[in-house]
Amino acid sequence: QKFASNIYKVATDSASQFDGMLDRLRQNVTNIEELCDMRDFCNSCPNDVKKLQIEIDDNIKLYEICADFLHELPTDTLNARWKMVGAPGEVLTLVDKVKKQLEVLEQQFLDTQMSQQDSLEEILTELETIVAGFAKHDQLNK
C-alpha cells in the first residue's frame, strides 16, 4: 500500500512538471516581446521534454515491477501513470500548435507596424510642409 502511494506521488509529480509547461504554452501573446519569449520557450520545450522523459521511463519501471508481482494498483494510481505517459506528447503537440499561431501573430504584428510606420511618415510629411510654411514669417518686427 505504501509502495502504491509512493508510485502515485512520483507519477503526479512528473505530470505536474508538464502541467507548468502546458500552462505557459496556453498563455496569450499580446505583443512582439511576448511573442519572442514564447517562441524561445517553444524552442526549449523539446529539450525539456527529453530530460523529463528519462524520469518518466524510470517511473514506468516502478509500474512494471508492480505488474510483475501481480500487485493491483488503485485506479487513481493507474490514471496518474497514463497522464504521466501522455504528458510529453501533449506538450509537443501544443508546441507545434503554438508555433503556428505565433507565425500568424508575427505577421499581424508586422502588418500593424508597417501601417503605423506609413501613418507616421504621412504625419512627418505634413509637419515638414507646415514647418516650411514658417519661412514666410522671417520678419518678426512687422
PLY file of the C-alpha trace (Angstrom):
ply
format ascii 1.0
element vertex 142
property float x
property float y
property float z
element edge 141
property int vertex1
property int vertex2
end_header
0.00 0.00 0.00
2.81 2.42 0.89
4.60 1.46 -2.34
1.46 2.23 -4.35
1.07 5.65 -2.75
4.74 6.42 -3.50
4.24 5.44 -7.13
1.19 7.70 -7.30
3.17 10.62 -5.86
6.07 10.07 -8.27
3.72 9.93 -11.26
1.77 13.03 -10.27
4.99 14.93 -9.58
6.28 14.06 -13.05
3.00 15.04 -14.68
2.86 18.32 -12.76
6.13 19.41 -14.35
4.41 19.12 -17.72
1.37 20.98 -16.38
3.59 24.02 -15.85
4.80 23.82 -19.43
1.23 23.45 -20.71
0.08 26.45 -18.68
2.89 28.57 -20.12
2.07 27.45 -23.68
-1.59 28.40 -23.18
-0.79 31.99 -22.20
-1.97 34.70 -24.57
0.60 36.67 -26.52
-0.28 40.36 -26.81
2.87 41.99 -28.15
6.06 41.27 -30.06
8.16 40.89 -26.89
5.83 38.23 -25.52
5.86 36.58 -28.94
9.67 36.34 -28.86
9.61 34.99 -25.30
7.01 32.38 -26.25
9.00 31.37 -29.33
12.10 30.89 -27.17
10.06 28.85 -24.70
8.65 26.69 -27.53
12.16 26.08 -28.81
13.32 24.97 -25.36
10.41 22.57 -24.79
11.70 19.58 -26.80
14.93 19.50 -24.77
13.00 19.89 -21.51
10.64 17.09 -22.52
13.60 14.89 -23.41
15.10 15.42 -19.94
11.78 14.70 -18.23
11.26 11.62 -20.40
14.17 9.95 -18.59
12.33 10.44 -15.30
9.13 9.07 -16.83
10.93 5.99 -18.12
12.26 5.33 -14.60
8.79 5.77 -13.13
7.28 3.35 -15.64
9.70 0.71 -14.38
8.05 1.02 -10.96
4.68 0.29 -12.51
6.19 -2.69 -14.34
7.59 -4.04 -11.07
4.09 -3.94 -9.60
2.72 -5.74 -12.65
5.46 -8.37 -12.44
4.45 -9.13 -8.86
0.76 -9.00 -9.81
0.23 -6.16 -7.37
-3.02 -4.42 -8.17
-2.75 -0.65 -8.05
-5.62 1.72 -7.29
-7.39 3.32 -10.22
-6.09 6.81 -9.43
-2.52 5.49 -9.46
-3.08 3.85 -12.84
-4.68 7.03 -14.19
-1.68 9.00 -12.94
0.56 6.67 -14.95
-1.32 7.33 -18.17
-1.40 11.05 -17.55
2.37 10.96 -16.96
2.97 8.87 -20.08
0.78 11.09 -22.27
2.12 14.41 -21.00
5.20 14.63 -23.28
3.09 14.11 -26.39
0.54 16.64 -25.19
3.26 19.25 -24.66
4.92 18.64 -28.02
1.58 18.74 -29.84
0.73 22.04 -28.17
4.20 23.40 -29.00
3.56 22.74 -32.70
0.14 24.41 -32.49
1.53 27.44 -30.65
4.39 27.82 -33.15
1.86 28.02 -35.98
-0.17 30.59 -34.05
2.98 32.60 -33.39
3.73 32.75 -37.12
0.28 34.21 -37.77
0.60 36.66 -34.88
4.04 37.75 -36.00
2.67 38.62 -39.43
-0.18 40.55 -37.81
2.27 42.48 -35.64
4.44 43.25 -38.68
1.43 44.40 -40.69
0.37 46.67 -37.84
3.89 48.03 -37.54
4.05 48.77 -41.27
0.67 50.51 -41.13
1.80 52.61 -38.19
5.05 53.42 -40.00
3.09 54.62 -43.05
0.90 56.81 -40.84
3.96 58.26 -39.14
5.56 59.08 -42.48
2.38 60.90 -43.58
2.37 62.92 -40.36
6.06 63.77 -40.78
5.43 64.93 -44.36
2.58 67.16 -43.17
4.78 68.59 -40.41
7.58 69.30 -42.89
5.10 71.26 -45.02
3.89 73.25 -42.02
7.44 73.99 -40.85
8.42 75.04 -44.39
5.50 77.50 -44.29
7.05 79.17 -41.25
9.82 80.52 -43.52
7.32 83.09 -44.87
7.37 84.74 -41.48
11.04 85.67 -41.37
10.43 89.31 -40.47
9.30 89.27 -36.88
9.26 93.07 -36.34
6.30 93.69 -38.69
0 1
1 2
2 3
3 4
4 5
5 6
6 7
7 8
8 9
9 10
10 11
11 12
12 13
13 14
14 15
15 16
16 17
17 18
18 19
19 20
20 21
21 22
22 23
23 24
24 25
25 26
26 27
27 28
28 29
29 30
30 31
31 32
32 33
33 34
34 35
35 36
36 37
37 38
38 39
39 40
40 41
41 42
42 43
43 44
44 45
45 46
46 47
47 48
48 49
49 50
50 51
51 52
52 53
53 54
54 55
55 56
56 57
57 58
58 59
59 60
60 61
61 62
62 63
63 64
64 65
65 66
66 67
67 68
68 69
69 70
70 71
71 72
72 73
73 74
74 75
75 76
76 77
77 78
78 79
79 80
80 81
81 82
82 83
83 84
84 85
85 86
86 87
87 88
88 89
89 90
90 91
91 92
92 93
93 94
94 95
95 96
96 97
97 98
98 99
99 100
100 101
101 102
102 103
103 104
104 105
105 106
106 107
107 108
108 109
109 110
110 111
111 112
112 113
113 114
114 115
115 116
116 117
117 118
118 119
119 120
120 121
121 122
122 123
123 124
124 125
125 126
126 127
127 128
128 129
129 130
130 131
131 132
132 133
133 134
134 135
135 136
136 137
137 138
138 139
139 140
140 141
